[in-house]
């Protein structure tokens, strides 16, 4: 299951795990399956690219055959004209043509109105068309080439309200930093986990009790200008961060013993081999496993099923459902030896996609207890990549995801059994309410 989160808001460059083919394979007026690394150059976005995206959604998105083509074009046209207006480039003759719902004739009328098209507005139209599917795993992506010397950024790689590429609309004040890369510009500036962001780029983090989504753009600036408050002292200071090369350690499972015969295991993502790394840490068969999935952005559904197989056999872990026909059950990997340990899972709003798949399977099958906060609500079926002629990529799920009880998790998330949120002061002082609550349950 692809969690398409890319920390571009916080880090200037990030890699994309989905393969992409060379532009030459995207021909004949249709998108093509992504099969190879991206080319270093591609033609500019054109009306032909928008046409590819339109038919690609209708042909390959699981809900495409049942969609109203006119709705796709309306979303695209609204974004197209808004982009022109923002740049004072609106056209007096630009009006949405009459659309009938016939995909071919509607496109012909639409293309005639656009004429040669505007590159920036066309890109906005493609993004809006895919965003209009309201599917977290459906994305329009322009892969960025990794700069010389590797990825660069400020080193702030976690926010309390972070939820994919936006900020969690359910977040409550304050907004605080949850993770800083060692040796990064942020670390060298003395920024620590728990520091509260009062403003970013001069923009307040919250308007009343509502998180301000517009501060996302402030993290894309260079330098990034922040007003921070240290929760332990109340001191406020201004910081300006210039991007610099970053060193990221490969994702890995870590573990440490807890009182009462429990083991705290942190799993940062369902990357290849993640399940076996966790199982290796549990060979001593501890009395209880506190599996920490906070900030786990997802990964492979195969790893989810394999890890669940260490706690129960013969269970349905989730369903993948086509537009029509029967849903296909996913099942635990029963080739994994059972551990027999009690399971307590820690979740938060950063637990997304495959992480939610795992959490729902634990909850619905009665495998353990969930502690922390509700998960992100950002889960869908596995997405496949399709290349457009400008070198960009559409990620489109072929199926939709349901939990083991056939419940929808996307936009909703998995609720916890025991609410134990992390605060800025907790992070700053080294307290962990979720772990404390878990220990009380052991």
N, C-alpha and C positions, 0 to 999 in steps of 0.2 A: 504494500500500500504506500503510495508516494505521498509524503508530506511535503508539499511544494514550498514550505517556508524557506526563504533565503534571507539571511540577515542583512540585506542591503540597506535597511534603515539604520543599522548600527555599524556595519562594517562595509567599507567601500567596495570590496570585491568578494564574490563568493562563487563557488563552483556549482555546476548543475549536474545532477547525477543522471538525468535522462539523456540517452544518446540522441544525436542529431545527425542527419545525413547531409551530404553536400548539396548545394543549391541545384546542381545539375539534375538531381533525381526528382526534384519537385517540378514536374513539367506537365504539359497536356491540360492545363487549366484546373487541375485537381491537386490537393495536398498529397504528400507521399509519406509513408511510414518512416520515422526517423531511425536510421540504422548505423550512422557513423558520426565521428566528431564534427563540429561545425566548421565550415570553411572560414578562412580569415577575411574573406571579402565576399560581398553579395550585392546584387542590384538594389537600388533604393525601393522602399515600399511604394507600390503603385495601386491603381484601381484593380489590376489583375490580382494583386496580393489579397485585397479585400474580397474579391470574388472567390479566391481559393478558401479563405477563412469561412465565408458564408456557407459554401457547399460542404466544407469539411465538417462543420458542426452538424449540418443536416444529415450527412452520410455516416458519421463516425461516433458522435455523442450518443449515449444509450437512449436518451429521450428525443433525439433528432427527428426520427420518423413521425413522431406525434406532435412536433412543434409547429407553430404558426410561423411560416417564413417571414411574414410581414412584421411580426414582433421583433425578430432579429434585426431587420433593416431599420425599423424605427429606433431601436437602441443605438445602432451604428450612426444613424443620421443625426440624432440628438447630440452625440459626442462629437461628431464631425463639425457641426455648426458651432458648438460651444468652444472647441479648440480655435476655430477661426476668430470668434469674437474676442477671446482672450488675447489674441495677437493683432487685434484691429484689422483683420483681413476678411471680414464677412462679405458675402456676395449678395447683391440685391435680387439676383435671379435664382437663388438657391432655395427651393421649396420641395418638400417631400412629395413625390408623385403619388397618384392613386395606386394603392396596393390591393390586390385581390386575394392573396393567399396562395396563388400559384407560384412556386419557387422560381421557375425559369422566366416567366413574363415579368414578375416583380423585380427580379434582378436586372433584366434588360431596361426597364423603366428607371430604376435606381441609378444604374451606370450612366445612362444618358444624361441625367441631371448633374452627376458629378463631373462629367467631362474628363479632363486630364487628371484632375484630382490634386490635392495638396498633401505632401508627404507627412507632415506632422499630424494633420487632421485625419488622414487615413490610418495612421498608427493608433490614434485615439479611438477611432471607430472600431478597429479590430479588438482593442482591449475592452471596450464597452460591450461589444457583441457577446464576448465570452463571459464577461462579468454578469451580464444579464441572465445567464443560466442559473445564477445563484447556487453554484456548486463549488465548494471550497477547493476541489481538486481539478477544476477546469480553469486553465490559465492560458494567457497569451504571453509568451516570454521571448525577450530578445537576449540571447545568451551573450554575456559580456566576456570578452577575451581576458584571460588573467594577465595582469600587467607584469612588466619585467620585474623580477625579484620576488614574485609571489603576491599574495593578497595583502592589501593595505587597509588601514582603518584606525579608529581611535582606541579600540580595545574594550569599549563598553558593549558587552554581548548579551545582556539580559536586563529587561525591565519588568517591574511588577505587573504592569498592565499589558504586557506583550501578548498578542494573540495573532500569530501568523504575520501578515504584512500590515496589520492595522493594530490599533490599541483596543483592548477589550471594552466595549461599551458598558459592560456591567461593573467595571472597575470603580473602586471607591478611593477617595484621596487618602494618603498622598501617592504620587508616582515616585518610585524609588528604584535605584540600580540594584540588580540582584547578582550580577557577575561581571568581573573585570579580568581581562587576560593579563597574566604576569608579564612584566617587561614592556607593556604597551604604553602609548602616550597617556592614557587615562591612569594607569598604575603609577607612572612616573610623576604625574600631577597630584598624587596623593588621594585619588578617588577610590573609595572603598564600597563594597557591597553594603547596602543600607542607606547610602547617601540619598537624600530626597532631592528630586528635580523640581525646583520651584518654577523655573522658566527654561525654555530652550529656544535660542535665537530670539530672545526677548518676548516670546509668546508664553503665557501662563499654561501650566500643565493641566489645570482643571478650570472650567468655567462653572462656578457653583460646585455641584457634586458630579458634574459630567466631564469625563476625560476629553481633552481637546485633541481631536484627531489631526489638527493642522500642525502639531509639533513634530509629526513624523518627518515632514519636509526639512525641519531644522537639523535633523541628524544626517541629512544628505549634503549639508553645506560643508565647506572646508575653508576656514576652521569651523568646528562645532562650538558654539558659545552657550554655556550653561550657567545658570545660577543654582547653586547647590546648598543644601542645609544638612549639617551633620546632626543626626538625631540624638546622639549622646551629649552634645554640648549646646545645641541650638545655634551654633555659629553658622552664618551665611556667607558665602563667598562666590565670586565670579571666576569661571575657568574658561579658557579658550584652548581647544584641542586641535592640533594639526594632525592629519593622517600620517601614518608611518607604516613600514612593513610589519606584518604580524606573524608570529609563530604560533601555530595551533598544534597541540598534541593530538594524535589519533584518538578517536573515541574508544574508551575502554571501560570495563566494569570494575568498580572498586568495592571493597567490603571492609567492615570493621565490627568487632564484637560489641554487643550491648549487654547490660546487666540482665540477669534472669535467663541466660542461655539463648538469647536472641542474636541474630546477625543482621546488621544493617548493610544492605546491598544497594548500591546506586547504579542504575542503568540509564545512561544518557540518551540512548536511542536504540531502535531495533535494527541495527546495522548487521551486515553479514557476519555470522558467527557469534552474535550477541547472546543467544540462548545458551550456547555451549559455554561461554565465559561465565554466565550466571551459574549454570549447573556445576561447573568446576569449583566455584566458590562454596557450593553447598554440599560438597562430598562428605563432610563430617556430619551431615544431617542434623543441623541445629534444631533446637526445640521450636523456634519460631523464626521466620524470615520476614524482616521489614524491608520490602522491595520498594525502593524510592524511585518513582517515575516522574517526579516533578521536573518540569522543563524538558521532558522527553518528547521530541517533535515527531516521532513515528519512525517508519521504515518499512521493513519487509513483513508481509502477512505470514510468510513461512516461518520466520523467527518467532512470531507471536504463537503460532500453533505448536511449535517445538517446545517453547518454554512452558506453555500451559500443560503440555504432556507430562511435565515433571510433577504436576500437582493433581492431575486427574486424567483418567482414560475414558474413551467412549463418549465424549461430550461434543455437542455442537458449539463452536466458538463464535460463529457469526453466519450471515447469509449474504451471498452476492446475487442480486436480482436483475434479470434483463427487463427490458420494457414490457415484453409479453412472455408468458410462459412461467414455469415454476422457478422459484428461487433455489439456488444451489447451496447446500449447507457446507460450511468449512468445519473441519473436525480437528480435535487435538491430535498431536503426533503420539500415537500409542507405542511407538518404538523406543520412547524415552523411559528410563526407569523411574518409578515413583519415588519421591523423596520422603513423604510422610510428615513433612514439617508444616506447622501452622503458618498461614500466609496473611500478612497485613500489607496492604498496598498504599503508598503515599502518592496522592495526585494533586495537581493544581491546574490553573487555566493554561499552563504551558504544555500540559499533557494532551497531545493531539494525534489524530489519525490512528496509526497502528497502536499507539499508546492507549487510545480510547477503546479500540478493538479488544485489547487485552483486559482493560479495566472492566468493560461491560461483561466479558466472559467470566471474570472472577465473581462479579456481583450476581449476575443472573444464574450462574451455576452453583452458587453458594460455596465457592472455593475459599473465600477469605473475607476480610473486612477492609473497606476503603476509608482512608483517613486523609484529611486535608481540605481541599475545595473541589467543586465540580470541575470536570475536565473542559477542554476548549470548545467542544461542539464543532470540530472541524474534521470530519471524517466522511469519506466517500469510497466508492469502489476504486480499484487500481486504475491509474490513468496511463494511457498510451500516448506517445509523442508523434506528432505529424508536422512535417516541415512545409513551410511556405517559401515562395520564391525569393523573398528578401532575406532568407537565412534565419527567420524567427520560427518559433515553435508553438504549436497548440498542444496543450495537455488536456486530453478528453477521456473521462471515465467511460468504459464500455458497459459497466453495470453499476447499480447503486448498492450501498451497504446497509444492512440491517443488523441489529444486535441479536443475540441468541434467543431473546423473547420476541423476535421480529419487530423490535421497536426501532424508531428512527433516532439516531444519535446526532446527525449533522445539524448544526445550529443550536442543539440542545445540550449535548454533553452527557456525561455519566455522573449522577449525584453520589456524594460520599455518605457513608454511614455515620461518621463522626467529623464534625466541622472543626478544623484547626488551621486557620490561615496564618501565614508568615507576615510579620509586620517589619517595617523599616528598623525599629528599635531591636527587634529580635535578631535580625541579620547583623546589625552593628555590634551587638553584645554577645553573639554566638549562641543565642537561645534557639531552640527548634521546637515549637509547640506540637507539631505533627509527630515527631519522634517521641516526645514526652507522652503524648496521648497513646501512641502505639505501645509504649512500654507499660502503660497502665492497663492495657488490654491483654498483655502476655500472661 
